[in-house]
């Protein structure tokens, strides 16, 4: 049985909803898996919002 994290699915939906209209945004597959694509999506979102890590 494949585990899907509902919090990751929510984050994927949120990122797609917030940034999906941007021409350079690649839609994230809502699959509940934390992987490279999800991490790249978070980094792209930080760049769009100009958020810098501490």
PyMOL Python script that loads the backbone (N, CA, C, O; Angstrom):
from pymol import cmd

cmd.read_pdbstr("""\
ATOM      1  N   UNK A   1       0.843  -1.188   0.000  1.00  0.00           N
ATOM      2  CA  UNK A   1       0.000   0.000   0.000  1.00  0.00           C
ATOM      3  C   UNK A   1       0.885   1.248   0.000  1.00  0.00           C
ATOM      4  O   UNK A   1       1.842   1.348   0.768  1.00  0.00           O
ATOM      5  N   UNK A   2       0.556   2.168  -0.852  1.00  0.00           N
ATOM      6  CA  UNK A   2       1.332   3.391  -1.001  1.00  0.00           C
ATOM      7  C   UNK A   2       0.807   4.465  -0.046  1.00  0.00           C
ATOM      8  O   UNK A   2      -0.391   4.742   0.001  1.00  0.00           O
ATOM      9  N   UNK A   3       1.729   5.063   0.715  1.00  0.00           N
ATOM     10  CA  UNK A   3       1.340   6.105   1.668  1.00  0.00           C
ATOM     11  C   UNK A   3       1.366   7.467   0.998  1.00  0.00           C
ATOM     12  O   UNK A   3       2.338   7.826   0.333  1.00  0.00           O
ATOM     13  N   UNK A   4       0.293   8.220   1.177  1.00  0.00           N
ATOM     14  CA  UNK A   4       0.209   9.588   0.688  1.00  0.00           C
ATOM     15  C   UNK A   4      -0.029  10.485   1.898  1.00  0.00           C
ATOM     16  O   UNK A   4      -0.971  10.276   2.663  1.00  0.00           O
ATOM     17  N   UNK A   5       0.819  11.470   2.059  1.00  0.00           N
ATOM     18  CA  UNK A   5       0.704  12.383   3.192  1.00  0.00           C
ATOM     19  C   UNK A   5      -0.325  13.470   2.862  1.00  0.00           C
ATOM     20  O   UNK A   5      -0.127  14.241   1.923  1.00  0.00           O
ATOM     21  N   UNK A   6      -1.422  13.536   3.627  1.00  0.00           N
ATOM     22  CA  UNK A   6      -2.454  14.535   3.328  1.00  0.00           C
ATOM     23  C   UNK A   6      -1.941  15.965   3.499  1.00  0.00           C
ATOM     24  O   UNK A   6      -2.435  16.868   2.823  1.00  0.00           O
ATOM     25  N   UNK A   7      -0.974  16.198   4.373  1.00  0.00           N
ATOM     26  CA  UNK A   7      -0.416  17.544   4.523  1.00  0.00           C
ATOM     27  C   UNK A   7       0.377  17.950   3.286  1.00  0.00           C
ATOM     28  O   UNK A   7       0.352  19.112   2.881  1.00  0.00           O
ATOM     29  N   UNK A   8       1.074  17.001   2.693  1.00  0.00           N
ATOM     30  CA  UNK A   8       1.816  17.284   1.462  1.00  0.00           C
ATOM     31  C   UNK A   8       0.833  17.545   0.328  1.00  0.00           C
ATOM     32  O   UNK A   8       1.052  18.445  -0.483  1.00  0.00           O
ATOM     33  N   UNK A   9      -0.247  16.770   0.259  1.00  0.00           N
ATOM     34  CA  UNK A   9      -1.267  17.008  -0.763  1.00  0.00           C
ATOM     35  C   UNK A   9      -1.850  18.412  -0.615  1.00  0.00           C
ATOM     36  O   UNK A   9      -2.040  19.114  -1.608  1.00  0.00           O
ATOM     37  N   UNK A  10      -2.131  18.818   0.614  1.00  0.00           N
ATOM     38  CA  UNK A  10      -2.661  20.170   0.855  1.00  0.00           C
ATOM     39  C   UNK A  10      -1.660  21.230   0.408  1.00  0.00           C
ATOM     40  O   UNK A  10      -2.043  22.226  -0.206  1.00  0.00           O
ATOM     41  N   UNK A  11      -0.396  21.023   0.709  1.00  0.00           N
ATOM     42  CA  UNK A  11       0.637  21.978   0.300  1.00  0.00           C
ATOM     43  C   UNK A  11       0.741  22.040  -1.222  1.00  0.00           C
ATOM     44  O   UNK A  11       0.897  23.124  -1.785  1.00  0.00           O
ATOM     45  N   UNK A  12       0.657  20.905  -1.887  1.00  0.00           N
ATOM     46  CA  UNK A  12       0.715  20.886  -3.345  1.00  0.00           C
ATOM     47  C   UNK A  12      -0.471  21.636  -3.942  1.00  0.00           C
ATOM     48  O   UNK A  12      -0.306  22.402  -4.891  1.00  0.00           O
ATOM     49  N   UNK A  13      -1.651  21.421  -3.398  1.00  0.00           N
ATOM     50  CA  UNK A  13      -2.842  22.143  -3.878  1.00  0.00           C
ATOM     51  C   UNK A  13      -2.684  23.646  -3.655  1.00  0.00           C
ATOM     52  O   UNK A  13      -2.989  24.449  -4.537  1.00  0.00           O
ATOM     53  N   UNK A  14      -2.204  24.016  -2.464  1.00  0.00           N
ATOM     54  CA  UNK A  14      -2.020  25.420  -2.128  1.00  0.00           C
ATOM     55  C   UNK A  14      -1.038  26.091  -3.094  1.00  0.00           C
ATOM     56  O   UNK A  14      -1.328  27.158  -3.635  1.00  0.00           O
ATOM     57  N   UNK A  15       0.111  25.470  -3.305  1.00  0.00           N
ATOM     58  CA  UNK A  15       1.110  26.058  -4.200  1.00  0.00           C
ATOM     59  C   UNK A  15       0.563  26.205  -5.615  1.00  0.00           C
ATOM     60  O   UNK A  15       0.793  27.226  -6.263  1.00  0.00           O
ATOM     61  N   UNK A  16      -0.153  25.206  -6.097  1.00  0.00           N
ATOM     62  CA  UNK A  16      -0.751  25.294  -7.437  1.00  0.00           C
ATOM     63  C   UNK A  16      -1.787  26.413  -7.503  1.00  0.00           C
ATOM     64  O   UNK A  16      -1.863  27.136  -8.496  1.00  0.00           O
ATOM     65  N   UNK A  17      -2.585  26.554  -6.441  1.00  0.00           N
ATOM     66  CA  UNK A  17      -3.612  27.597  -6.419  1.00  0.00           C
ATOM     67  C   UNK A  17      -2.986  28.985  -6.351  1.00  0.00           C
ATOM     68  O   UNK A  17      -3.454  29.908  -7.019  1.00  0.00           O
ATOM     69  N   UNK A  18      -1.951  29.141  -5.562  1.00  0.00           N
ATOM     70  CA  UNK A  18      -1.325  30.447  -5.374  1.00  0.00           C
ATOM     71  C   UNK A  18      -0.480  30.876  -6.569  1.00  0.00           C
ATOM     72  O   UNK A  18      -0.466  32.055  -6.922  1.00  0.00           O
ATOM     73  N   UNK A  19       0.216  29.945  -7.190  1.00  0.00           N
ATOM     74  CA  UNK A  19       1.199  30.304  -8.205  1.00  0.00           C
ATOM     75  C   UNK A  19       0.898  29.722  -9.583  1.00  0.00           C
ATOM     76  O   UNK A  19       1.649  29.960 -10.529  1.00  0.00           O
ATOM     77  N   UNK A  20      -0.182  28.969  -9.710  1.00  0.00           N
ATOM     78  CA  UNK A  20      -0.503  28.312 -10.980  1.00  0.00           C
ATOM     79  C   UNK A  20      -0.741  29.261 -12.136  1.00  0.00           C
ATOM     80  O   UNK A  20      -0.577  28.873 -13.293  1.00  0.00           O
ATOM     81  N   UNK A  21      -1.127  30.507 -11.847  1.00  0.00           N
ATOM     82  CA  UNK A  21      -1.369  31.477 -12.907  1.00  0.00           C
ATOM     83  C   UNK A  21      -0.108  32.149 -13.423  1.00  0.00           C
ATOM     84  O   UNK A  21      -0.155  32.872 -14.417  1.00  0.00           O
ATOM     85  N   UNK A  22       1.009  31.920 -12.765  1.00  0.00           N
ATOM     86  CA  UNK A  22       2.271  32.524 -13.190  1.00  0.00           C
ATOM     87  C   UNK A  22       2.815  31.742 -14.376  1.00  0.00           C
ATOM     88  O   UNK A  22       2.838  30.512 -14.347  1.00  0.00           O
ATOM     89  N   UNK A  23       3.258  32.448 -15.428  1.00  0.00           N
ATOM     90  CA  UNK A  23       3.670  31.734 -16.646  1.00  0.00           C
ATOM     91  C   UNK A  23       4.847  30.775 -16.463  1.00  0.00           C
ATOM     92  O   UNK A  23       4.977  29.813 -17.219  1.00  0.00           O
ATOM     93  N   UNK A  24       5.696  31.020 -15.481  1.00  0.00           N
ATOM     94  CA  UNK A  24       6.850  30.123 -15.325  1.00  0.00           C
ATOM     95  C   UNK A  24       6.605  29.029 -14.291  1.00  0.00           C
ATOM     96  O   UNK A  24       7.503  28.240 -13.997  1.00  0.00           O
ATOM     97  N   UNK A  25       5.393  28.976 -13.738  1.00  0.00           N
ATOM     98  CA  UNK A  25       5.090  27.960 -12.731  1.00  0.00           C
ATOM     99  C   UNK A  25       4.757  26.647 -13.404  1.00  0.00           C
ATOM    100  O   UNK A  25       3.900  26.600 -14.286  1.00  0.00           O
ATOM    101  N   UNK A  26       5.421  25.588 -13.002  1.00  0.00           N
ATOM    102  CA  UNK A  26       5.079  24.248 -13.467  1.00  0.00           C
ATOM    103  C   UNK A  26       4.163  23.608 -12.432  1.00  0.00           C
ATOM    104  O   UNK A  26       4.551  23.447 -11.275  1.00  0.00           O
ATOM    105  N   UNK A  27       2.973  23.251 -12.831  1.00  0.00           N
ATOM    106  CA  UNK A  27       2.004  22.695 -11.885  1.00  0.00           C
ATOM    107  C   UNK A  27       2.569  21.440 -11.218  1.00  0.00           C
ATOM    108  O   UNK A  27       3.162  20.577 -11.866  1.00  0.00           O
ATOM    109  N   UNK A  28       2.364  21.372  -9.909  1.00  0.00           N
ATOM    110  CA  UNK A  28       2.797  20.209  -9.144  1.00  0.00           C
ATOM    111  C   UNK A  28       1.738  19.127  -9.214  1.00  0.00           C
ATOM    112  O   UNK A  28       0.543  19.413  -9.136  1.00  0.00           O
ATOM    113  N   UNK A  29       2.165  17.914  -9.359  1.00  0.00           N
ATOM    114  CA  UNK A  29       1.234  16.789  -9.295  1.00  0.00           C
ATOM    115  C   UNK A  29       0.822  16.623  -7.837  1.00  0.00           C
ATOM    116  O   UNK A  29       1.670  16.550  -6.947  1.00  0.00           O
ATOM    117  N   UNK A  30      -0.478  16.566  -7.602  1.00  0.00           N
ATOM    118  CA  UNK A  30      -0.985  16.387  -6.241  1.00  0.00           C
ATOM    119  C   UNK A  30      -1.008  14.888  -5.968  1.00  0.00           C
ATOM    120  O   UNK A  30      -1.981  14.191  -6.254  1.00  0.00           O
ATOM    121  N   UNK A  31       0.112  14.415  -5.398  1.00  0.00           N
ATOM    122  CA  UNK A  31       0.249  12.987  -5.164  1.00  0.00           C
ATOM    123  C   UNK A  31       0.581  12.647  -3.712  1.00  0.00           C
ATOM    124  O   UNK A  31       0.655  11.472  -3.352  1.00  0.00           O
ATOM    125  N   UNK A  32       0.781  13.671  -2.875  1.00  0.00           N
ATOM    126  CA  UNK A  32       1.055  13.413  -1.465  1.00  0.00           C
ATOM    127  C   UNK A  32       2.462  12.963  -1.159  1.00  0.00           C
ATOM    128  O   UNK A  32       2.745  12.523  -0.045  1.00  0.00           O
ATOM    129  N   UNK A  33       3.359  13.065  -2.141  1.00  0.00           N
ATOM    130  CA  UNK A  33       4.737  12.630  -1.944  1.00  0.00           C
ATOM    131  C   UNK A  33       5.662  13.831  -1.867  1.00  0.00           C
ATOM    132  O   UNK A  33       5.621  14.716  -2.722  1.00  0.00           O
ATOM    133  N   UNK A  34       6.496  13.856  -0.837  1.00  0.00           N
ATOM    134  CA  UNK A  34       7.527  14.885  -0.731  1.00  0.00           C
ATOM    135  C   UNK A  34       8.722  14.387  -1.522  1.00  0.00           C
ATOM    136  O   UNK A  34       9.373  13.413  -1.143  1.00  0.00           O
ATOM    137  N   UNK A  35       8.999  15.053  -2.607  1.00  0.00           N
ATOM    138  CA  UNK A  35      10.121  14.659  -3.450  1.00  0.00           C
ATOM    139  C   UNK A  35      10.776  15.886  -4.040  1.00  0.00           C
ATOM    140  O   UNK A  35      10.522  17.009  -3.606  1.00  0.00           O
ATOM    141  N   UNK A  36      11.609  15.669  -5.021  1.00  0.00           N
ATOM    142  CA  UNK A  36      12.356  16.761  -5.642  1.00  0.00           C
ATOM    143  C   UNK A  36      11.429  17.815  -6.224  1.00  0.00           C
ATOM    144  O   UNK A  36      11.666  19.009  -6.041  1.00  0.00           O
ATOM    145  N   UNK A  37      10.387  17.401  -6.916  1.00  0.00           N
ATOM    146  CA  UNK A  37       9.475  18.354  -7.539  1.00  0.00           C
ATOM    147  C   UNK A  37       8.792  19.218  -6.492  1.00  0.00           C
ATOM    148  O   UNK A  37       8.639  20.423  -6.690  1.00  0.00           O
ATOM    149  N   UNK A  38       8.384  18.624  -5.387  1.00  0.00           N
ATOM    150  CA  UNK A  38       7.741  19.380  -4.312  1.00  0.00           C
ATOM    151  C   UNK A  38       8.717  20.379  -3.710  1.00  0.00           C
ATOM    152  O   UNK A  38       8.354  21.532  -3.477  1.00  0.00           O
ATOM    153  N   UNK A  39       9.937  19.960  -3.457  1.00  0.00           N
ATOM    154  CA  UNK A  39      10.942  20.858  -2.877  1.00  0.00           C
ATOM    155  C   UNK A  39      11.259  22.003  -3.834  1.00  0.00           C
ATOM    156  O   UNK A  39      11.408  23.146  -3.404  1.00  0.00           O
ATOM    157  N   UNK A  40      11.364  21.706  -5.126  1.00  0.00           N
ATOM    158  CA  UNK A  40      11.592  22.757  -6.114  1.00  0.00           C
ATOM    159  C   UNK A  40      10.415  23.731  -6.146  1.00  0.00           C
ATOM    160  O   UNK A  40      10.610  24.936  -6.303  1.00  0.00           O
ATOM    161  N   UNK A  41       9.207  23.217  -5.999  1.00  0.00           N
ATOM    162  CA  UNK A  41       8.022  24.072  -5.959  1.00  0.00           C
ATOM    163  C   UNK A  41       8.052  25.028  -4.776  1.00  0.00           C
ATOM    164  O   UNK A  41       7.719  26.205  -4.917  1.00  0.00           O
ATOM    165  N   UNK A  42       8.447  24.531  -3.617  1.00  0.00           N
ATOM    166  CA  UNK A  42       8.539  25.386  -2.431  1.00  0.00           C
ATOM    167  C   UNK A  42       9.598  26.467  -2.646  1.00  0.00           C
ATOM    168  O   UNK A  42       9.378  27.629  -2.306  1.00  0.00           O
ATOM    169  N   UNK A  43      10.734  26.088  -3.204  1.00  0.00           N
ATOM    170  CA  UNK A  43      11.801  27.066  -3.456  1.00  0.00           C
ATOM    171  C   UNK A  43      11.335  28.120  -4.454  1.00  0.00           C
ATOM    172  O   UNK A  43      11.589  29.309  -4.262  1.00  0.00           O
ATOM    173  N   UNK A  44      10.649  27.691  -5.528  1.00  0.00           N
ATOM    174  CA  UNK A  44      10.132  28.659  -6.502  1.00  0.00           C
ATOM    175  C   UNK A  44       9.138  29.605  -5.852  1.00  0.00           C
ATOM    176  O   UNK A  44       9.133  30.800  -6.146  1.00  0.00           O
ATOM    177  N   UNK A  45       8.291  29.077  -4.963  1.00  0.00           N
ATOM    178  CA  UNK A  45       7.311  29.911  -4.265  1.00  0.00           C
ATOM    179  C   UNK A  45       8.020  30.942  -3.388  1.00  0.00           C
ATOM    180  O   UNK A  45       7.624  32.107  -3.367  1.00  0.00           O
ATOM    181  N   UNK A  46       9.049  30.533  -2.673  1.00  0.00           N
ATOM    182  CA  UNK A  46       9.821  31.474  -1.856  1.00  0.00           C
ATOM    183  C   UNK A  46      10.407  32.583  -2.731  1.00  0.00           C
ATOM    184  O   UNK A  46      10.389  33.752  -2.345  1.00  0.00           O
ATOM    185  N   UNK A  47      10.919  32.227  -3.891  1.00  0.00           N
ATOM    186  CA  UNK A  47      11.489  33.233  -4.784  1.00  0.00           C
ATOM    187  C   UNK A  47      10.419  34.196  -5.279  1.00  0.00           C
ATOM    188  O   UNK A  47      10.669  35.398  -5.376  1.00  0.00           O
ATOM    189  N   UNK A  48       9.240  33.690  -5.591  1.00  0.00           N
ATOM    190  CA  UNK A  48       8.151  34.558  -6.066  1.00  0.00           C
ATOM    191  C   UNK A  48       7.741  35.547  -4.980  1.00  0.00           C
ATOM    192  O   UNK A  48       7.444  36.707  -5.264  1.00  0.00           O
ATOM    193  N   UNK A  49       7.729  35.076  -3.738  1.00  0.00           N
ATOM    194  CA  UNK A  49       7.324  35.923  -2.607  1.00  0.00           C
ATOM    195  C   UNK A  49       8.508  36.695  -2.030  1.00  0.00           C
ATOM    196  O   UNK A  49       8.346  37.496  -1.110  1.00  0.00           O
ATOM    197  N   UNK A  50       9.689  36.452  -2.573  1.00  0.00           N
ATOM    198  CA  UNK A  50      10.927  37.089  -2.112  1.00  0.00           C
ATOM    199  C   UNK A  50      11.180  36.813  -0.623  1.00  0.00           C
ATOM    200  O   UNK A  50      11.592  37.694   0.131  1.00  0.00           O
ATOM    201  N   UNK A  51      10.921  35.569  -0.229  1.00  0.00           N
ATOM    202  CA  UNK A  51      11.171  35.135   1.138  1.00  0.00           C
ATOM    203  C   UNK A  51      12.585  34.573   1.203  1.00  0.00           C
ATOM    204  O   UNK A  51      12.975  33.748   0.376  1.00  0.00           O
ATOM    205  N   UNK A  52      13.346  35.026   2.190  1.00  0.00           N
ATOM    206  CA  UNK A  52      14.710  34.535   2.369  1.00  0.00           C
ATOM    207  C   UNK A  52      14.780  33.710   3.645  1.00  0.00           C
ATOM    208  O   UNK A  52      14.222  34.099   4.671  1.00  0.00           O
ATOM    209  N   UNK A  53      15.462  32.574   3.585  1.00  0.00           N
ATOM    210  CA  UNK A  53      15.586  31.764   4.794  1.00  0.00           C
ATOM    211  C   UNK A  53      16.441  32.484   5.833  1.00  0.00           C
ATOM    212  O   UNK A  53      17.281  33.318   5.495  1.00  0.00           O
ATOM    213  N   UNK A  54      16.216  32.152   7.081  1.00  0.00           N
ATOM    214  CA  UNK A  54      16.996  32.768   8.174  1.00  0.00           C
ATOM    215  C   UNK A  54      18.399  32.226   8.192  1.00  0.00           C
ATOM    216  O   UNK A  54      19.202  32.622   9.037  1.00  0.00           O
TER     217      UNK A  54
END
""", "prot")
cmd.dss("prot")
cmd.show_as("cartoon", "prot")
cmd.util.cbc("prot")
cmd.orient("prot")
